[in-house]
Amino acid sequence: MNLLKTNRETLLKPLQAVSGIIERRHTLPILSNVLIERDATRLSFIATDIEIEITASVDVDPAGESKSITVGARKLLDILRALPEGSEVSLALADKRLQVKSGKSRFNLQTLPAEDFPRLAAPEGSGVQFELPQKLLKNLFSQVQYAMAQQDIRYYLNGLLMVIDAGELRVVATDGHRLALASKEVANKELGKQEVILPRKTVLELAKLLDDSDEPVAIELSGSQARFKFGDILLASKLVDGKFPDYQRVIPTQHPKRLQLNRVTLQQALQRAAILTSDKFRGVRWMLTENSLKISCSNTEQEEAQEELDVVYQGDALDIGFNVGYLLDVLNNLDAEEVSVALGDANSSALITVPGRDDFKYVVMPMRI
């Protein structure tokens, strides 16, 4: 039974879009497979890891029959990638196998029944729905996603808080040592308030799939699921169940010591100093005195690095330590020319913001050096 005949790129693009969430080795063999659904005019590829489900569809010639089957995602992807660009590919089902033909190449792949493929149930009741440009959501994620925890026992930190409130979309990530918050006005003020925690994997997958374009992404947030529809892709994700920390309480508001620095100058000084930090102990010292910021570090081999930046500062002297990786993360992911740094004492978190903007805040805890 013929499924369809088309060119390689028509199949490769949607298959690449969904296969990022597929684990190579799985206790359930069907989770290594992609579900291929063919109806009158569309061909859909669907992948899941039980928590996330991605569907990517393409329009196809209406001549084929409707059919669903699952096949090893990685093998099919590798075959399509290895075929010459622009080559014609036909898919056919024969004797519980998927036959892939292109020119004089033939591949027969094992299949598993489509009815055994686990699908995410549609959320009950309608959630909060709104649209925004893809590049705006991609940019919001890039400003905070590096601050998500990885495999923390406080599972609610292994993800990103997404809040829609009075027409403002806020995204927050923290691993307990630093916190990043970014916000944008995105929708009408009458929209109901909704808070959800997206799993880490969902955020990283969306960051890869979203375009840097003004094309819209439609977002639906409900009590159990988040759904993102853009282009020919639908990504549905379960939510992390848990109470996210009170992020507003963590953000310092009264720090008296304030600096304004060129982002790239500070970034490069920290990158040079970081060369001599030890792998385990990534500490750098900031010594702030009148009109001067000295950045220094040393390692277990008694090696030292020192940088000095001219700053406009007239306040009390301060000696404070930070994890250099946490500082570089924020500087690498901001597109601003200047950054503002507000400091308290040696035991207080630092607040990094962008001058003239209230839509980004980064809080980093000090470390003892």
PAMI-983531 format. One record per residue (C-alpha): residue number from 0; residue in three letters; x, y, z. Coordinates in steps of 0.02 Angstrom, whole numbers. Each point is the difference from the previous one (the first is absolute). Layout:
N
<NUM ALA <X Y Z>>
...
END
This chain:
369
<0 MET <0 0 0>>
<1 ASN <75 165 -55>>
<2 LEU <1 140 129>>
<3 LEU <72 136 -109>>
<4 LYS <134 56 -122>>
<5 THR <85 167 29>>
<6 ASN <171 82 8>>
<7 ARG <123 -32 142>>
<8 GLU <-12 176 76>>
<9 THR <-190 -12 22>>
<10 LEU <27 -149 117>>
<11 LEU <163 53 80>>
<12 LYS <-54 169 69>>
<13 PRO <-149 -59 107>>
<14 LEU <92 -157 55>>
<15 GLN <148 105 61>>
<16 ALA <-121 115 92>>
<17 VAL <-75 -141 105>>
<18 SER <148 -116 26>>
<19 GLY <93 110 126>>
<20 ILE <-103 -67 146>>
<21 ILE <22 -183 -44>>
<22 GLU <118 -94 117>>
<23 ARG <120 -116 -91>>
<24 ARG <-24 -144 122>>
<25 HIS <-166 -26 84>>
<26 THR <-76 -135 109>>
<27 LEU <-157 16 -108>>
<28 PRO <56 -35 -180>>
<29 ILE <-146 98 -75>>
<30 LEU <67 161 80>>
<31 SER <150 -13 -118>>
<32 ASN <-123 4 -144>>
<33 VAL <-86 142 -90>>
<34 LEU <-186 -12 -39>>
<35 ILE <-35 36 -184>>
<36 GLU <-181 47 -37>>
<37 ARG <-61 22 -177>>
<38 ASP <-172 72 -38>>
<39 ALA <-78 72 -160>>
<40 THR <115 151 -15>>
<41 ARG <124 -1 146>>
<42 LEU <144 -106 60>>
<43 SER <40 19 185>>
<44 PHE <151 -59 100>>
<45 ILE <-32 -16 188>>
<46 ALA <130 -34 134>>
<47 THR <-19 -15 189>>
<48 ASP <100 -36 157>>
<49 ILE <-162 -14 104>>
<50 GLU <27 176 70>>
<51 ILE <11 95 -166>>
<52 GLU <-84 -33 -167>>
<53 ILE <52 87 -161>>
<54 THR <-99 -8 -162>>
<55 ALA <68 67 -165>>
<56 SER <-107 -8 -157>>
<57 VAL <21 29 -186>>
<58 ASP <-124 13 -144>>
<59 VAL <12 -148 -119>>
<60 ASP <-78 -58 -162>>
<61 PRO <-180 -53 38>>
<62 ALA <18 -161 -100>>
<63 GLY <57 -111 146>>
<64 GLU <-103 -102 123>>
<65 SER <-24 45 184>>
<66 LYS <113 -104 112>>
<67 SER <97 7 165>>
<68 ILE <158 -95 45>>
<69 THR <151 20 115>>
<70 VAL <181 -27 -53>>
<71 GLY <173 25 77>>
<72 ALA <25 189 -4>>
<73 ARG <190 2 3>>
<74 LYS <19 -127 -142>>
<75 LEU <-125 89 -113>>
<76 LEU <83 167 38>>
<77 ASP <174 -69 -38>>
<78 ILE <-61 -76 -165>>
<79 LEU <-79 163 -58>>
<80 ARG <154 101 49>>
<81 ALA <112 -120 -96>>
<82 LEU <-100 12 -162>>
<83 PRO <53 131 -129>>
<84 GLU <-80 172 12>>
<85 GLY <-158 20 -102>>
<86 SER <-20 -187 -29>>
<87 GLU <-172 -75 -18>>
<88 VAL <-53 -118 140>>
<89 SER <-148 -118 9>>
<90 LEU <-70 -79 158>>
<91 ALA <-102 -161 -8>>
<92 LEU <-66 -127 123>>
<93 ALA <28 -183 -34>>
<94 ASP <-14 -146 120>>
<95 LYS <13 107 160>>
<96 ARG <154 88 -66>>
<97 LEU <26 176 -64>>
<98 GLN <85 -1 -169>>
<99 VAL <104 154 -41>>
<100 LYS <52 14 -183>>
<101 SER <104 132 -85>>
<102 GLY <82 -28 -170>>
<103 LYS <84 -170 15>>
<104 SER <4 4 191>>
<105 ARG <-120 -111 99>>
<106 PHE <-26 -9 187>>
<107 ASN <-122 -110 96>>
<108 LEU <-34 60 178>>
<109 GLN <-88 -92 141>>
<110 THR <-163 81 58>>
<111 LEU <-107 -6 157>>
<112 PRO <-190 27 3>>
<113 ALA <-59 181 9>>
<114 GLU <-131 -44 132>>
<115 ASP <139 -45 124>>
<116 PHE <77 175 -15>>
<117 PRO <-33 100 161>>
<118 ARG <-83 169 -33>>
<119 LEU <-17 148 119>>
<120 ALA <-181 24 48>>
<121 ALA <-73 169 -48>>
<122 PRO <-15 116 152>>
<123 GLU <-170 12 83>>
<124 GLY <-83 169 -12>>
<125 SER <71 148 -93>>
<126 GLY <151 88 73>>
<127 VAL <70 173 -27>>
<128 GLN <34 29 -186>>
<129 PHE <104 135 -83>>
<130 GLU <119 29 -147>>
<131 LEU <168 85 -18>>
<132 PRO <139 6 -131>>
<133 GLN <114 -153 2>>
<134 LYS <158 106 16>>
<135 LEU <-69 85 156>>
<136 LEU <-29 -165 91>>
<137 LYS <167 -68 -60>>
<138 ASN <86 158 65>>
<139 LEU <-88 -10 170>>
<140 PHE <56 -181 20>>
<141 SER <180 41 -49>>
<142 GLN <7 135 135>>
<143 VAL <-40 -123 141>>
<144 GLN <16 -184 -48>>
<145 TYR <185 -16 51>>
<146 ALA <-54 29 182>>
<147 MET <-110 -157 6>>
<148 ALA <62 -137 117>>
<149 GLN <58 -168 -67>>
<150 GLN <-56 -157 93>>
<151 ASP <-33 92 163>>
<152 ILE <-98 -101 129>>
<153 ARG <-112 154 11>>
<154 TYR <-78 -55 -165>>
<155 TYR <-97 163 -22>>
<156 LEU <168 89 -28>>
<157 ASN <39 -113 -150>>
<158 GLY <-111 107 -109>>
<159 LEU <-60 174 -37>>
<160 LEU <-143 97 79>>
<161 MET <-115 81 -127>>
<162 VAL <-124 129 65>>
<163 ILE <-131 92 -100>>
<164 ASP <-78 140 101>>
<165 ALA <-89 160 -55>>
<166 GLY <66 -17 -178>>
<167 GLU <181 -24 55>>
<168 LEU <97 -161 -31>>
<169 ARG <135 -34 129>>
<170 VAL <127 -142 -7>>
<171 VAL <107 -44 152>>
<172 ALA <136 -130 28>>
<173 THR <106 -37 153>>
<174 ASP <116 -138 62>>
<175 GLY <7 67 178>>
<176 HIS <165 92 -30>>
<177 ARG <-59 126 -129>>
<178 LEU <-166 57 -73>>
<179 ALA <-44 75 -170>>
<180 LEU <-163 89 -40>>
<181 ALA <-58 74 -166>>
<182 SER <-169 73 -46>>
<183 LYS <-96 76 -146>>
<184 GLU <-171 76 -31>>
<185 VAL <-81 -127 -115>>
<186 ALA <-189 -8 13>>
<187 ASN <-158 89 50>>
<188 LYS <-12 51 183>>
<189 GLU <-163 -97 24>>
<190 LEU <87 -168 -20>>
<191 GLY <-14 -106 157>>
<192 LYS <154 -34 108>>
<193 GLN <87 -168 -24>>
<194 GLU <163 -69 71>>
<195 VAL <80 -158 -66>>
<196 ILE <171 -84 17>>
<197 LEU <65 -66 -167>>
<198 PRO <120 -148 9>>
<199 ARG <182 37 -45>>
<200 LYS <-7 -112 -154>>
<201 THR <-155 91 -67>>
<202 VAL <88 169 15>>
<203 LEU <159 -61 -87>>
<204 GLU <-102 -81 -140>>
<205 LEU <-104 158 -29>>
<206 ALA <158 106 -1>>
<207 LYS <64 -110 -143>>
<208 LEU <-163 -8 -100>>
<209 LEU <-60 181 10>>
<210 ASP <50 115 -144>>
<211 ASP <77 173 12>>
<212 SER <-152 67 -91>>
<213 ASP <-158 101 27>>
<214 GLU <-105 -152 -42>>
<215 PRO <-117 -36 146>>
<216 VAL <7 -136 132>>
<217 ALA <-170 -40 77>>
<218 ILE <16 -46 184>>
<219 GLU <-128 -89 108>>
<220 LEU <36 -21 186>>
<221 SER <-116 -110 103>>
<222 GLY <14 -84 170>>
<223 SER <82 -157 -67>>
<224 GLN <78 44 -168>>
<225 ALA <81 134 -106>>
<226 ARG <-25 0 -189>>
<227 PHE <101 99 -127>>
<228 LYS <-58 6 -182>>
<229 PHE <113 84 -130>>
<230 GLY <22 -29 -185>>
<231 ASP <-34 -185 -33>>
<232 ILE <52 -51 177>>
<233 LEU <-103 -34 156>>
<234 LEU <96 -31 161>>
<235 ALA <-103 -59 150>>
<236 SER <83 -22 169>>
<237 LYS <-50 -60 172>>
<238 LEU <40 124 138>>
<239 VAL <113 -17 151>>
<240 ASP <-110 -22 153>>
<241 GLY <67 105 144>>
<242 LYS <10 171 80>>
<243 PHE <130 114 -78>>
<244 PRO <96 109 126>>
<245 ASP <-61 178 33>>
<246 TYR <117 82 -126>>
<247 GLN <-54 178 42>>
<248 ARG <68 -22 177>>
<249 VAL <173 -46 -66>>
<250 ILE <25 157 -105>>
<251 PRO <96 134 98>>
<252 THR <-77 174 -7>>
<253 GLN <106 109 115>>
<254 HIS <182 -34 -50>>
<255 PRO <98 164 17>>
<256 LYS <157 -43 -99>>
<257 ARG <-36 20 -186>>
<258 LEU <111 -18 -153>>
<259 GLN <-31 15 -186>>
<260 LEU <116 -103 -108>>
<261 ASN <24 -38 -184>>
<262 ARG <-64 -178 -19>>
<263 VAL <134 -61 -121>>
<264 THR <144 81 98>>
<265 LEU <-59 -86 160>>
<266 GLN <-32 -164 -91>>
<267 GLN <175 -3 -76>>
<268 ALA <84 44 166>>
<269 LEU <-94 -143 86>>
<270 GLN <42 -122 -141>>
<271 ARG <185 38 19>>
<272 ALA <-4 -14 189>>
<273 ALA <-100 -163 -11>>
<274 ILE <147 -85 -89>>
<275 LEU <88 -15 168>>
<276 THR <-148 -54 106>>
<277 SER <4 -183 54>>
<278 ASP <-129 -116 -79>>
<279 LYS <-88 -37 164>>
<280 PHE <14 171 78>>
<281 ARG <-52 131 -128>>
<282 GLY <18 150 115>>
<283 VAL <51 178 -49>>
<284 ARG <23 145 120>>
<285 TRP <-67 173 -36>>
<286 MET <89 138 95>>
<287 LEU <-94 162 -22>>
<288 THR <82 163 51>>
<289 GLU <-18 179 -58>>
<290 ASN <-12 0 -192>>
<291 SER <78 -173 -11>>
<292 LEU <-61 -180 -11>>
<293 LYS <137 -131 20>>
<294 ILE <-44 -178 -51>>
<295 SER <118 -137 60>>
<296 CYS <10 -187 20>>
<297 SER <125 -133 49>>
<298 ASN <8 -189 -7>>
<299 THR <74 -144 101>>
<300 GLU <164 14 -97>>
<301 GLN <26 176 72>>
<302 GLU <-30 81 -170>>
<303 GLU <-89 168 -4>>
<304 ALA <-92 110 -123>>
<305 GLN <-47 182 25>>
<306 GLU <-101 121 -105>>
<307 GLU <-41 181 38>>
<308 LEU <-145 99 -73>>
<309 ASP <-27 188 15>>
<310 VAL <-174 34 69>>
<311 VAL <-98 150 59>>
<312 TYR <-16 -37 187>>
<313 GLN <16 107 157>>
<314 GLY <-72 -111 138>>
<315 ASP <73 -115 134>>
<316 ALA <129 -132 -46>>
<317 LEU <-64 -178 -24>>
<318 ASP <86 -170 -14>>
<319 ILE <-120 -135 -63>>
<320 GLY <15 -170 -87>>
<321 PHE <-105 -78 -138>>
<322 ASN <-5 -158 -104>>
<323 VAL <72 64 -165>>
<324 GLY <-108 -120 -102>>
<325 TYR <-159 79 70>>
<326 LEU <61 174 -51>>
<327 LEU <52 -55 -174>>
<328 ASP <-166 -89 -30>>
<329 VAL <-98 161 16>>
<330 LEU <124 105 -99>>
<331 ASN <3 -129 -141>>
<332 ASN <-189 -1 -15>>
<333 LEU <-40 185 8>>
<334 ASP <-1 107 -157>>
<335 ALA <19 166 93>>
<336 GLU <151 114 -20>>
<337 GLU <7 50 184>>
<338 VAL <-45 -90 161>>
<339 SER <-37 71 173>>
<340 VAL <63 -90 155>>
<341 ALA <-75 37 171>>
<342 LEU <95 -64 152>>
<343 GLY <-31 -3 187>>
<344 ASP <132 -76 114>>
<345 ALA <112 -153 -19>>
<346 ASN <-141 -116 55>>
<347 SER <-138 72 -110>>
<348 SER <-54 -55 -173>>
<349 ALA <44 112 -148>>
<350 LEU <-134 64 -118>>
<351 ILE <43 17 -185>>
<352 THR <-120 98 -110>>
<353 VAL <2 97 -164>>
<354 PRO <1 191 15>>
<355 GLY <-167 78 -49>>
<356 ARG <-90 -169 -5>>
<357 ASP <-110 -76 132>>
<358 ASP <-32 -164 -92>>
<359 PHE <156 -97 52>>
<360 LYS <75 -43 170>>
<361 TYR <139 -120 47>>
<362 VAL <42 -38 181>>
<363 VAL <160 -93 45>>
<364 MET <50 -55 174>>
<365 PRO <177 37 62>>
<366 MET <124 -136 42>>
<367 ARG <137 -6 130>>
<368 ILE <175 9 -71>>
END
